[in-house]
Structures are given as C-alpha cells and as structure tokens.
Amino acid sequence: MEEGLIYPFSFQLLVHHQDNLEGYDMINRLMSEYENLSNGAITSRDGSFRLVSFQCTTTPNFVQKTSYGVLWTALFEAELYI
C-alpha cells in the first residue's frame, strides 16, 4: 500500500547572454544534455524522489532582446517517482 506515484514536473529554462548565437547554442546544449538523461539520473539527497523521464516540450525560442543581450527559453517536463 506504500507505493509511490509518478508526478509531472514542468519548468521553464531561460538563457540570457550578451552574444545571441552563444545564448542559442547554450540552450540547445542544455536541451540535448537533459533529454539524454537516463532513468534515475537525478535523485534527491534524502531519496524522496527519482527521475523517471525527462523531455523538452517546447524547443528553444527567442524571447526578447534586452539592454544586456538576448533571452532564450525552452520548456521541459520531468516525471518524478515520489
């Protein structure tokens, strides 16, 4: 009866960089690294959850140009076994 459940965990990743191409490349590298995580690659320190799956739900997109540089974003969803 003490079985855990799988919960979706959605989040947005933002990359803000002075160089437009560098910001775009960085968010693509992060997306690639995250999508290649294996089952159980992320666990909590106290063992309260573990990663079941991880996927990019919205590929990198331009958000806006600011006085600092350019802002890029991507949306992700992880499934966590809790």
Contacts in CASP RR format, 6 or more apart in sequence:
PFRMAT RR
TARGET T0000
AUTHOR 0000-0000-0000
METHOD contacts of the structure
MODEL  1
MEEGLIYPFSFQLLVHHQDNLEGYDMINRLMSEYENLSNGAITSRDGSFR
LVSFQCTTTPNFVQKTSYGVLWTALFEAELYI
4 81 0 8 1.000
4 82 0 8 1.000
5 81 0 8 1.000
5 82 0 8 1.000
6 52 0 8 1.000
6 79 0 8 1.000
6 80 0 8 1.000
6 81 0 8 1.000
6 82 0 8 1.000
7 79 0 8 1.000
7 80 0 8 1.000
7 82 0 8 1.000
8 77 0 8 1.000
8 78 0 8 1.000
8 79 0 8 1.000
8 80 0 8 1.000
9 77 0 8 1.000
9 78 0 8 1.000
9 79 0 8 1.000
9 80 0 8 1.000
10 57 0 8 1.000
10 75 0 8 1.000
10 76 0 8 1.000
10 77 0 8 1.000
10 78 0 8 1.000
11 75 0 8 1.000
11 76 0 8 1.000
11 77 0 8 1.000
11 78 0 8 1.000
12 73 0 8 1.000
12 74 0 8 1.000
12 75 0 8 1.000
12 76 0 8 1.000
13 27 0 8 1.000
13 30 0 8 1.000
13 31 0 8 1.000
13 73 0 8 1.000
13 74 0 8 1.000
13 75 0 8 1.000
13 76 0 8 1.000
14 63 0 8 1.000
14 71 0 8 1.000
14 72 0 8 1.000
14 73 0 8 1.000
15 23 0 8 1.000
15 26 0 8 1.000
15 27 0 8 1.000
15 30 0 8 1.000
15 71 0 8 1.000
15 72 0 8 1.000
15 73 0 8 1.000
16 23 0 8 1.000
16 66 0 8 1.000
16 68 0 8 1.000
16 69 0 8 1.000
16 70 0 8 1.000
16 71 0 8 1.000
16 72 0 8 1.000
17 23 0 8 1.000
17 26 0 8 1.000
17 69 0 8 1.000
17 70 0 8 1.000
17 72 0 8 1.000
18 68 0 8 1.000
18 69 0 8 1.000
18 70 0 8 1.000
19 69 0 8 1.000
19 70 0 8 1.000
20 69 0 8 1.000
20 70 0 8 1.000
23 70 0 8 1.000
23 72 0 8 1.000
24 60 0 8 1.000
24 62 0 8 1.000
24 70 0 8 1.000
24 72 0 8 1.000
26 72 0 8 1.000
27 60 0 8 1.000
27 72 0 8 1.000
27 73 0 8 1.000
27 74 0 8 1.000
28 60 0 8 1.000
30 74 0 8 1.000
31 56 0 8 1.000
31 59 0 8 1.000
31 60 0 8 1.000
31 74 0 8 1.000
31 76 0 8 1.000
34 54 0 8 1.000
34 56 0 8 1.000
34 76 0 8 1.000
35 54 0 8 1.000
35 55 0 8 1.000
35 56 0 8 1.000
37 51 0 8 1.000
37 54 0 8 1.000
39 51 0 8 1.000
39 52 0 8 1.000
39 53 0 8 1.000
40 50 0 8 1.000
40 51 0 8 1.000
40 52 0 8 1.000
41 51 0 8 1.000
41 54 0 8 1.000
42 50 0 8 1.000
42 51 0 8 1.000
42 54 0 8 1.000
42 78 0 8 1.000
43 49 0 8 1.000
43 50 0 8 1.000
43 51 0 8 1.000
44 50 0 8 1.000
48 82 0 8 1.000
49 80 0 8 1.000
49 81 0 8 1.000
49 82 0 8 1.000
50 80 0 8 1.000
50 81 0 8 1.000
51 78 0 8 1.000
51 79 0 8 1.000
51 80 0 8 1.000
51 81 0 8 1.000
52 78 0 8 1.000
52 79 0 8 1.000
52 80 0 8 1.000
52 81 0 8 1.000
53 78 0 8 1.000
53 79 0 8 1.000
54 76 0 8 1.000
54 77 0 8 1.000
54 78 0 8 1.000
54 79 0 8 1.000
55 76 0 8 1.000
55 77 0 8 1.000
55 78 0 8 1.000
56 74 0 8 1.000
56 75 0 8 1.000
56 76 0 8 1.000
57 75 0 8 1.000
57 76 0 8 1.000
57 77 0 8 1.000
58 73 0 8 1.000
58 74 0 8 1.000
58 75 0 8 1.000
59 74 0 8 1.000
60 72 0 8 1.000
60 73 0 8 1.000
60 74 0 8 1.000
61 72 0 8 1.000
61 73 0 8 1.000
61 74 0 8 1.000
62 70 0 8 1.000
62 71 0 8 1.000
62 72 0 8 1.000
63 71 0 8 1.000
63 72 0 8 1.000
63 73 0 8 1.000
64 70 0 8 1.000
64 71 0 8 1.000
65 71 0 8 1.000
END
